[in-house]
Structure formats: structure tokens, C-alpha cells
């Protein structure tokens, strides 16, 4: 009889063989739901009573997943149930509670399914490829969250898999588990919490220009771009307004002819009347009340499919040289024909720093499924010149999964479906009685 350690290694090896059999690219996030379908297993999502998931051998065999938990938990539960199908031979029904899927359990079958799920969703190639992009010498909460986000699993599951892969020690595991994932997301968002706490945040910078991110609705992209406000060049969302912009250094336009005439002119020349005073008690009451803070409306972007929920400037000393073609053209125009050719070539090759000293950090929340192109431009806010640079990134937004009813996966003659319906009815009745 193999030892417990050997059996856990065999469970992880079984997950690796399954990925190889299905031809899964182990350097990218594993589509566990598609993997289940590729083995002709049915998959259904609906509210489960006290369960995270279940494996049922009815028909060709299939998996039930609760709709009451986040997508990472759903993915991990699906991998856990797939482990029961693979490791147990798919003959017996298994109903899994949160303790079975996520907790420390004394039931070896559940422990092996947990090991299988971790190895399936976080194979070594995927984990190493994610960490190699971070170039971190020692791993901390941000690295754990990065693995969790890009592998599509929970923060705790990622931490435990890093421990199993010997990337962190047991002491480091205990330390990173003390940190709440929401705190890590807040740090990525420059101190701002995401609008939806369970959503993921994706930090991107200039290296991500013209790339595509695969995200889900309510996720947020944190775009960090170099900017020096002293130059007048700012990153902004291009306006759809076609009217010419007025420079901030220009005076306001004069009044149209005849706009101020007659009674309007006379009224301006009349002495001001003394305003009627309100009783002191009312003034005191108003002073005691705090002025209501108007919450700024999120700025729409990309046709309303996304909104800017955060915009902050951070002076951190970063720099980037960007050539301003408009300034270069004006300087070349001022050079006369008698100017030395070297001077002309120097202006043509000159790089003018318009983004330096700090970073502009945008938080953009994705609200609708489908491909969404996000575009920002760098322009001088004090002139009408065209932008000198632009930043584009595409987000492939996936909708969160909807629930299936029992009737959608049962023809009415399945005993397990009758049991599930009866359990839901009895639980609902008990909850009603308790509320009285």
C-alpha cells in the first residue's frame, strides 16, 4: 500500500496526465469547464444547499457547481469534482461541502481531490511562466495574487500550490495567508478598492501596449503610464466632441453681439439689494450640517462598455522620453535655409521628454461582455495640437456564468433530481419557519 505522500504525488501526476491527454497548453490558464465538456461530462450551475459542488454518475456522468460563490471557487470546485471522476473511477456520487473542497479534511478521498485540483489548475509550467514575468527573488502577497488571478483560482489555493511546488516555505505560507486579497487589490489600484470586491484587478503599463487581456465582467484594468504634469502633457480619454478645444491659456470668448442689451445691461448697473437675512437659528443649523459630498460619476469609455473609476497621479521619479512631432515641426519651420545641416538633423533626431517624473494611474472597470478596445492619448492640455502619443489595449471580456435549473439537466425521471428538489423544498420551508 503506497504511503499517503506517494498517493498525493500520484494524484498530482494523474492531473498532469489528464492535461497532456487533452492537449492543454499548460502555460496558459486552464479552461476547466471546457475540459469537463471535452470528456463528455455534463456540467450544470445552480444554487446548491450547503454544497460547493457534486459529482453524479447519472447518464454519462456530470458535475454540479454552486452559483453562490465566486468564479475562482467555482473553477476550483469543478477541478475537485473532476478529480473524483478521474481518481475514483466515476462510479459513485460525491456531494462536497466547503470543508471537503477548501478545508483541511481527514477524508483521504477529499484530500487527493484537492491535490488533483491544484495540480490541474496550476501546473508547474503555468506557475513558473507567471512568476518568471515578475522577476521576483522572494515571493510575497502580490506574487501569490498574481498567480491566483492569472491561473483563475483563489488566493489561498494559489498560496498552497506555491508551497507544494516548493516556491515558498511553510513559514512564508502562513505569512501570506494572513494578508487579505482585497488589500493586495487595493495596493495595485493605488490605494483604491475595486468597485466589486470579488473582481480581479489587472495592472498594465507601456509593455502591454496593443496587447489583449482576457478578463471577466466587473474586473478592473489598472493602467499606469509615465507623465510629467509640469510639461503640460497629460494622458486623457479622447473626446468624441468634434468642436475645437479652447486652450486653457486663452481668455473666454466674448459675448455675442446683442446678447447683453436692454434690461440686462440696466440690471447690471443697478445697486445690489441687501439680501434678506435668515434667522440665526437656521444659519447655525446649516453650519452644523456637513456639506454633502458629491460622488463623481464614473467617466464612460469605449462606447459605454467600460467606465473610469479611478484616476490618480503619482510622483515617483519614473521617466520616459517621447518625441513630440508637433514641437519638432515648429522648430524645423523656424530654421532658415542658411542654418547648418547639422542643426536641422539635430532637431529631426531630438527626443523631447513629455512623460517623466511620475505616473498617471487609471482604473477602468469593464461592465459588458465582448471585446472592448481602450484608448488613451497624450496631448498638451494648453494647445489644440494633435496628440503626440496614444495607448491602446484590448480587453476580451467574458460574461460570468448563468445558472442552470435542475429541469434543464434532468428529463424528470432521475432519482437524484427528485432528491435535490425535495432537499431544496425542505430547506426553504425550514428557513421560513425559522424566520417567524
N, C-alpha and C positions, 0 to 999 in steps of 0.2 A: 504494500500500500504506500503510494508516494506521500511524502510529508506535506504539511499544509503549505509551506513555502513553494514546494515543487508544483503543487496543484495551482497555486496562484500564477506561477510562471507559465503553466500550461494554458490557463485561461487567457492570459495576455497574448500568448503565441497563437491561440485559436482566433482571436480578433485580428491579428496581423494576417493570418492565412485567409480569413474572410475578405479582407480588403484586397488582397492580391487576387483572389478568385474573381472578385467583381471588377477588377481592373481600375480601382480607385486611385486617383492621383493623391498620394499621401503628403504632398507639400502644400495642399490647399484644404480649406475647410471641408470636412466630410459631410455630404448630404445624407444624413442617416435616414430621413424619411424616404428619399429616392432609393436608398439601399434596401430598405424593407420591401418596397414595391418590386424591386428587381428580383427578389426571391419569391415572388408570387404570394406574399403575405398581405392580407388586408390590413388597413390602418384606419382608425377612427378616433376622432376627438369629440368628447362631450363631458359635461360635469360628472365627476365620479365622487361617490360618497365616502370620504375618508381615505381615498386611494390616489396615488400618483399615476398608476398605470396597471395594466394586466396583460398577460399573455393567455390566449384562449385557443385550444386546438380545433375549435369548430371550423368546418369547411377545410380550406387549405391551411388554416391556422392564421391568427392575426393578433394585432396589438391594439389595445385601447390606451389613450392618453388623456389625462385630465385637461380641461380648458382653463382651470382655475390658477394655473401657475405660469411663470414667465417662459419665454421661448427657450432659454438655456436649460431650464429644468425639464421642459418637455423633451428637448433633444436628448438629454442625459437619460431620462426615463425610457425613451424609445430605444436607446442603445442598451440599457439594462434589460428590457424585455426581449430584445433581440438576442442578448446573451443567454437568457433562459431557453429560447428556441434552439440556439446553437449548442449549448453545453448540456442541456437536459434531454435533447433528442426531440423536443417539441411534442411530447405525448401528454403531458399533464398541464392543467390550468394553474396559473400562478396569479395571485392578487397581491400587489405590492403597495405597502404603506410608505409614508415618508421615511420612516426608520429603516425600512428594507432597502430603499433606493439610495438615500443620502446619509443615513446614520451609521453608527458603529453597531454591528449586529453579531450575535453569536451563531447565527444560522449560516453554515458554510456555503450553502447554495446561493444565498444573497451576497455574501462576501465575494464569491467568484464572479457573480454577475456584475458587481461593482467594478472589480478589476477589469473585466471584459469591456465594460462601458468606457472606462478611462482610456484603455489601450485603443479602442475603436475610434473614439473621437479625437484623441490626442496621440497619434502615433509618433514615435521618436523623430521621424523626418519632418513632420509638421512643426513640432515644438522647437526643434533645432533651427529650422528655417525662420521661424518667427523671432527667436532670440538673437539670431545672427544679424538681423536688421537693426537691433537695438544696440549692439556693440557694448553690452554691459559686462563689466568684470565681476560684479556681485549682483545678485538678483534681489529686488525689493518688491513692494506692493504694486508699483507701476508696471513692472515686468510681469507679475502674476496676472494683473488685469489685462495686459496686452495679450497674453496667451489665451485668457478666458474669452476675451472679445473676439479675437480672430479665429479661435477654434470653435466658438459658438457654445461655450459651456459656462457654468457658474464659476465665480471667483474661487470658492472653496475647492471645487473639483479640479481646477487648474493648479491650485497650490499643492494638492495631494498628488497629482500626477507628476509635478516637478520633483516632489520628494521621491516618488517611486523611480523616477529616471535619474535620481541622484544628482539633480541640479541644485538642490538646496538641502541643508541638513535638517534634522528633526527640530533643533532649536529655531532655525530660521522659519520652518513651517509654523511653529507656534507663534512666532512674532508676526508673520504676515497675516495670519488668521485673526489677529487682534484688530486689524485695520478693516473698517467697513468699506466695501466697494464704492459707496456713494461719495466717500471722502476722496477717493482716488479720482473719480469722475469730476468732482468739484475742482481739484487741483489742475486737471487737464483743461478745464473751462476757465482758467484764470480767476478762480475764486467763485464762479457762478455755478450753482447746482443745475443739472438738467431739468427741463420742464417736467418730463416724465422720469421718475426716479429709476425705473427698471430699464429704461432705454440705454443704449450704448452711446458713447462719445468717441469720435474718431479724430485724433489730432493729425493735421496735414500741414505741409509747408510748401516751399518752392519746389522741392524734389517731387511733389505729387502733381505738378502742373500737367494738364492734359491726360491725367490718369483716370481710372474708373474705380469707384468704391462700391462694394456690394453691401447694402445696409437694409434695414427694415424701417417701416413707418415709425415715426416718433424718435428715431435716432437723430443725433446731432453731430454735425461736422464742425470741428474747431479749426478754422483756417488762420494760420499765423504767417503774416507777411512783413518783410522789412519796411520800415517807414521812418522818415525824419520830418517831424512837423515844422521844423524851422525853415525848411526849403519851400514850403507851400504845397508840396506834392502829397496827396492823400489817396489812399485806396477807398473806393466807393462803389456802390452799385450803379451801373449805368442807368440813367433816367430814360423813360420812354417818351418824355416830353420833348417835342421837336423844336420848341421855341428857343431862341438863343439865350444862353445863360448870361446874366449880368455879373460882371466882375465885382468881387467884394470891395475893391478899392474905388469903384466908380460911385458918384453921387446918385441918389434916387432919381428916377425920370421926372421931368417937370409935369405939372398938371396940364391936362389937355385944355385947349383954348375954350373959354366959356364954361369950364367946369365949376369954377367958383365965381358966382355972379349974384346980383340981386340981394336977397335976404341973407344968403350965406356970407357975403362979404360984410354986410352990416352987423350980422350977429357976431362975427369975429372982432369987430371994433367996439362992441358994447362992453361996458364994465361987467365983470363977473359978479353974479349974485352970491350972497353969503349962503353956503349950503345949510340946509336945515339940520340941526343937531339932534341926535337921538338921545334918549335918556341915558345917564351914566351907567345904570344897571345893565342895559343892553350892551353897551360898549365893553363892560367888564366881562359879561358872559361870552362875548365874541372873542375876547383876548384869551380867556381860559381855554377855549376850544382850539385844538391843534388844527392847523390848516390841512385840508385833505390833500394827500399826495396823489397826483395823477400818474397812474401807471402808464408808461408809454406803450402804444400799440406796437406789436411786432411788425417790422417792415417786410412787406411781401417781396419775394424774389423768384425768378424763374416762372413767371406767369402765375404766381399764387400757389405753386406746388410746394413751396418752402417759405419759411419766414426767418428773418434775422432776429434772434432772441438775445444776442449778446454782442456788444461792440466796445472794446476797451483798448487803450494804447498803453504799452508797457515800455518804459525807457530802460533798456538793458544793455546798451552798448553794442548790439549787433549791427552789422553794416553790409551793404551790397551796392556795388556800382552799377548804375543803369544809364544808358545813353539817352538823352533827351533829344530826339530828332528835330523837334521844333526849335529849341535853342541853338542847336548846331546850324540849322538852315539860316537863322537870322544872323549868326556870326559870320557865316560864309558870305552872305549878301553884303555885309559891311566891308568886307575885304576888297580893296580896289584891284584893278588889273596890274598895278605896279607892285603889289605885295609879293614877297618871295614865295616860291612854290613850296618851300619847307613849311611856311606858316599855314598855307592852305591845307597841306597834308596833315599838319598837327591838329587843326580844328576838325578835319574829317575823321581822324582816328581818336579824337579825345573822348574820354568817358566822363560824364558828369554824374556825380553822386546825387541821386534824388531819393534814395531809400537807405537810411542809415540811422544809427544811434538807438533805435527802438523797434518795436514790433506792433503791428495792428492785428488784433485778435478778434475775429468774427465768430460768433456761434450761430450756426444755421440749422434750424430744425426742419426735418423732412416730413411732410404731412400726407403725401399721396403716393400710392404705388406707381411704378413706371420709371423710365429713365428721365432724369432731371439734370440739365446742364446748368451749373452755377458759374456765373461770370462776374468778375470784379475788374475794375480799371484803375490805373494810376494816372492821375491828372493833376495839373496845377489848379488849385481852387481859386486862384486870383486872376485867372485869364480864361479866355474862351478857346484856347488851343486844344487840339485833339489829345487824347490820352497818349502817354509815352510807353505804356506797358499794359498788359492785361493778363489776368489769371483765370484759367478755366479748369473745371474739374467736373466729371460726370458721376452722378450717383445713381446706381441701379437699385431702386427701392422696391423691396419685396413686401407685400401685404402680410400682416400677421394672420395665422391660420384661423379659419372659422370652425365652429363646432359642427359635428355630425350628430344626428339623433340616433337612438337605438334602432328605430324603424328603418333608417337608411342602410343599415348593415345587417338587418335580420328580416327574413321573409315572414315572420310571425310564428314559425314552428320550432324555434330554437329554445331549448330549455334555459340556457344561460341568459337569454334576453328576458325571459319571463322573470327569472330570479332578480335580474338587475332592475326591472321595472318595479317589482314588489318592494325591493330594498329602498328604492327612491321614494315610493309612496309612503312606506312606514316611517322613513326618516323625516319626510316632510310633515307627516301627521304628528310625530313626536315633537318636532320643533314648534309646531303650532300650539300643542298642549303646554309646552314649557313657557311660551310667551304669555299665556293667560294668567 
